[in-house]
Amino acid sequence: MKKRNSVQFLRSPLVEDLTASLGRTILGIVMGLITGGILIALSGVNPLVAYGALLRGAFGSSDGISNVLVRASPLLLGGIGVALGIKSGVWNIGMEGYMYLGAIGAAIVGVMPLNLPAAIHILLCFVFASAFAAVWGLIPGYLKAYKGVNEVTATIMMSYIAIYLTNWVVSSLPLVAEEGVFYPMSKKFESSALLPILMKGSSLHPGPFIGIILCLVFYFILNYTSFGFRTKMLGSNPHAARYAGADSKKQIMLIIMIGAIIGGLSGAVEVMGLKRRVYMEFVTGVGYESVAVALLAGGNPIGVILAALFFAALKAGGATMSIETGVSSSMNSIIIALCMIFVIGVGVADGRRVRKADTEKSQDEDVGAKEGN
Amino acid sequence: MEENRFALQMRDITVEFPGVLANDHVTIDCKKGEVLGLLGENGAGKTTLMNVLYGLYQPTSGKILLDGVERQIKSPSDAIQNGIGMVHQHFKLVDTLSVIENVILGMPSKDQRLNIEPAKKRFLQLCEEYELYVDPDELVWRLPVGKQQWVEILKALYRDCNVLVLDEPTAVLTPSESDQLCCAIRHIIEKNRSVVFISHKLREVMEITDRVTVIRDGKYIGTIDTKDATQIKLAEMMVGRPVTIERKDRPVFTDKKPVLVMENVSANDDRGIPALKDLSLTVHAGEIVGVAGVDGNGQRELAECIAGLRKMTAGEISIQGKPVTGVIADPSFLGFIPEDRQKTGLVMDFSIADNLIIKEHHDEPYANKGVLNYKTIKSHAREMIKKYHVKTPSEDVKVQHLSGGNQQKVVIARELDAKPVLDIAAHPTRGLDLGAVANVHDILLAERNRGAAVLFISAELQEVMALSDRIIVLFSGEIMGELEGETADQTIIGQMMLGQPLEVQQ
């Protein structure tokens, strides 16, 4: 009886998904780390020593681990937002813009002395962050779904607008912008609007855990709900989705908006948990790194958790590595990029192999299916 | 030295793919100046065998002799150098180049400059010789499919092939183009070249070939002289049992309620060109209306308009009195077997179970308040797999791993099991083997006898005549006329398919 249960567990979609994509991903990452090691060796440092320092920096102390988690927070949230888009066949990559809008939304209510209990003040910030980001996402969502505008261009352009909008807000919007400071920033958030610190003496806020929970929630939504079914159907075969009566346009708009809302929350968590103010350009590149996270995860929400933690560990440990061994600090970006390239490369090569085996098997059938055209 | 009589011999070719024996010791011999038919059902291994010849696959064992000499063919360029020409089912032409550019593409040349004039001259000469006329300066995408095939054939001849392989060449041709092809093939063999003609259509094979080799399930069944063969004999060799499409007896309904009513419907195709012109049609409960016609004369648009997938530019459609305004995705009302099951009818990387509910993924009992109930979905799938005899180890298998016939069974199970009032079956037997075709026919007839209105679209005249109570013929988006299925005459329908309205003929 027990044995049967374990077999069933192995056959569950969760495990199957993971084993299928995990093998490729791990192979890619190992190849990336090896190539990175060669580069480190070329710069005159023993790669084993360097990677040792990296591991120690990331996982060697509770400080290190909390640092990894804090860095993972925006990647988890951004990653799941992008991954959702990937599953539905939409490149919703304006995460950076959504983060800025979320931060503005949170700041508008967060800096006000409203004398609210913390739970309600925090919730209010989140609601504003979501609403601001949702409106921001509505624009590319509507344009993509109903006007056929390319979402890659639209979301990236919207990100630029968001960056400059934030610059304006934190430098000159009354009541929000701090006055008489050398660098544009918002007023400090009210203490009732700040997220609690979970570990004394660190900056560990609940963000990473919110991110992990959201990834699990979206794993469930994608695999076990009608909404998720529709999303995947749209991503796999839009013709069939239309034929099956799904309102593809509405679905595309919804997916982009949901991604935007998660992005907005990500920005809000970042300012309410870590920065405590909105600064000009307080995120640089994190939105784009979350695209990489989603790609590394192949759009799988569980994969997003692993990929985000992996990226964060490389970033956090990379700092220690460069301090301790003198490897250039840009090396960790190089390693991340190498891992990405190899993971994608292995995916392409393996996909081709699988496809070849498939076509060979069904060659005659395929040909048969087309005959008579 | 005695001259070798065989242009091509393939001896004991075995091709093994993981888990599948695609060719199992298949042997073919093609004499010089003869047309050898290669006959077999879809999936029997004909195309695999020819891909071995063309260097696309390496055989696990067996050898290839050209002109009596054993040759290793490792790639298509080896094959071309050895005088093998191949016309694939899916043409390998560059659409945006002109005909002559396609013909000389990839030919080795000492000159660095492109010198098209002599090539054109030689090409026109070939056109003349084989009576296949194509304008060398026309861009390929502007040519109808039939002409594109001429280009492929001329391309092979231009390279001076000794053995020309034609893979299901008539699938894309109109009847008159098929005649032209026959004529060209005769010219080719007059020049002592050989042709391997792949088909699963008996009539053509009887007409064109000198000898026929039959393969079934990857195995060599036998080779006979065409003059000694009959269609029935070949069919038996192909499927291992006698098969004919016969009109089956059916109950007659007296009370005929109209179900599908189309009034003066016009619609455009994807390019915005009118594809349906002022078309009116009524289909009653308990009858099969067959839509005959050369494919591409508005059949696709007709089906899509009824299912609400295509906007009409004029007219009205109603099903059981309800006007069609948007996409109908309710299989208990309209069952729609779309013409392209892989592109429209199925999500190829979804499982069988998921594909069976794509239209009902938000409805009870498969979903409850938006949460999918996989227990019900899977047990429903197991039931359908059993009822419709889908060959699969489990309901979790992705449909892309099923054969064409089994994929179609999944579509049929989804579309017809809920007993719709109207069935639209667009080319439901396309690409299926004879056994599967008979199965689909039985299902559609059962639907009619149950009392459903059935609109049956097919380009195969024989099955339209065998199955339909009434037959309409579409030509260029218009109905050329209507005939009783029982008494319809093939030649009259043939004339209508080419654009002669019934009244004119009578």
Chai-1 contact restraints between the chains, C-beta under 6 A:
chainA,res_idxA,chainB,res_idxB,connection_type,confidence,min_distance_angstrom,max_distance_angstrom,comment,restraint_id
A,Y224,B,L372,contact,1.0,0.0,6.0,A-B,restraint_1
A,T225,B,G370,contact,1.0,0.0,6.0,A-B,restraint_2
A,T225,B,V371,contact,1.0,0.0,6.0,A-B,restraint_3
A,S226,B,H361,contact,1.0,0.0,6.0,A-B,restraint_4
A,S226,B,H362,contact,1.0,0.0,6.0,A-B,restraint_5
A,S226,B,A367,contact,1.0,0.0,6.0,A-B,restraint_6
A,S226,B,G370,contact,1.0,0.0,6.0,A-B,restraint_7
A,F229,B,H361,contact,1.0,0.0,6.0,A-B,restraint_8
A,M233,B,V347,contact,1.0,0.0,6.0,A-B,restraint_9
A,S236,B,V347,contact,1.0,0.0,6.0,A-B,restraint_10
A,S236,B,D349,contact,1.0,0.0,6.0,A-B,restraint_11
A,N237,B,V347,contact,1.0,0.0,6.0,A-B,restraint_12
A,H239,B,K343,contact,1.0,0.0,6.0,A-B,restraint_13
A,H239,B,T344,contact,1.0,0.0,6.0,A-B,restraint_14
A,A240,B,T344,contact,1.0,0.0,6.0,A-B,restraint_15
A,A240,B,V347,contact,1.0,0.0,6.0,A-B,restraint_16
A,Y243,B,T344,contact,1.0,0.0,6.0,A-B,restraint_17
A,A244,B,A329,contact,1.0,0.0,6.0,A-B,restraint_18
A,A244,B,I358,contact,1.0,0.0,6.0,A-B,restraint_19
A,A244,B,K359,contact,1.0,0.0,6.0,A-B,restraint_20
A,G245,B,V327,contact,1.0,0.0,6.0,A-B,restraint_21
A,G245,B,A329,contact,1.0,0.0,6.0,A-B,restraint_22
A,G245,B,K359,contact,1.0,0.0,6.0,A-B,restraint_23
A,A357,B,P18,contact,1.0,0.0,6.0,A-B,restraint_24
A,E360,B,F17,contact,1.0,0.0,6.0,A-B,restraint_25
A,K361,B,F17,contact,1.0,0.0,6.0,A-B,restraint_26
A,K361,B,V20,contact,1.0,0.0,6.0,A-B,restraint_27
A,Q363,B,T48,contact,1.0,0.0,6.0,A-B,restraint_28
A,D364,B,G43,contact,1.0,0.0,6.0,A-B,restraint_29
A,D364,B,T47,contact,1.0,0.0,6.0,A-B,restraint_30
A,E365,B,G43,contact,1.0,0.0,6.0,A-B,restraint_31
A,E365,B,S403,contact,1.0,0.0,6.0,A-B,restraint_32
A,E365,B,G404,contact,1.0,0.0,6.0,A-B,restraint_33
A,V367,B,T47,contact,1.0,0.0,6.0,A-B,restraint_34
A,V367,B,Q89,contact,1.0,0.0,6.0,A-B,restraint_35
A,G368,B,N42,contact,1.0,0.0,6.0,A-B,restraint_36
A,G368,B,G404,contact,1.0,0.0,6.0,A-B,restraint_37
A,G368,B,G431,contact,1.0,0.0,6.0,A-B,restraint_38
A,A369,B,G404,contact,1.0,0.0,6.0,A-B,restraint_39
A,A369,B,G431,contact,1.0,0.0,6.0,A-B,restraint_40
A,E371,B,E168,contact,1.0,0.0,6.0,A-B,restraint_41
A,E371,B,A171,contact,1.0,0.0,6.0,A-B,restraint_42
A,E371,B,G431,contact,1.0,0.0,6.0,A-B,restraint_43
A,G372,B,A171,contact,1.0,0.0,6.0,A-B,restraint_44
A,G372,B,R430,contact,1.0,0.0,6.0,A-B,restraint_45
